[in-house]
Amino acid sequence: MAKLYELAKVLRSKNSGPFEVTLDILFDNQASYEELKASNTITKETIARAYNIKTSDIHHLVFFDPALGIKITMAREVSSGSAGDRDVYGAQQHAPLMNIEVGGE
């Protein structure tokens, strides 16, 4: 069993407007991407557990085969730049993805 950070080339996050954050998981080879996809590890439920949010807060989860990537868009807890926002750009939100175990939890 491998951790997601061991398989993916890029794990990143960024704002998707002031009310959402987008997570990107990108691979540099077909085999690792297909391994992850076949494992059924990345689901709304898995992401919700990793981020301690409701599955309804996950607006999109898309596997994009031509780019060997996965895009996840979810609601921000507080809007970008408002009082209580600790990451205006949404650039530090990918860390919970790192230790997701591929092929099981």
C-alpha positions, 0 to 999 in steps of 0.5 A: 500500500502506498501513500498518495504523495508517493504516487502523485507528481503534484498535489496542490490547492488554490482558490476557485473563486472566493468561496471554493478551493480546488485540489489537484492531483497530477501524475507523471505516468499512466501506471500510477494514475491508473493504479489510483483510479482502479483502487477507488480510493479517491471518493467524496467520502475519502476527501470528506474524511480527510478534510473533516467536512460533509460530502455535500461540501465537495462540489466536484470530483473529476478524473481527467484522463487526458491530463492524468489528473484529478480535480476536486472542488470544495467549499471554503470554510470562510471566504477568501480574505474575510475575517478568520481566513488563514490562507487567502490564496487557498495554496496550503490546503493540499496537505491532508491529501498526502497521507491518504493510503491508496488501495485502502484506509 
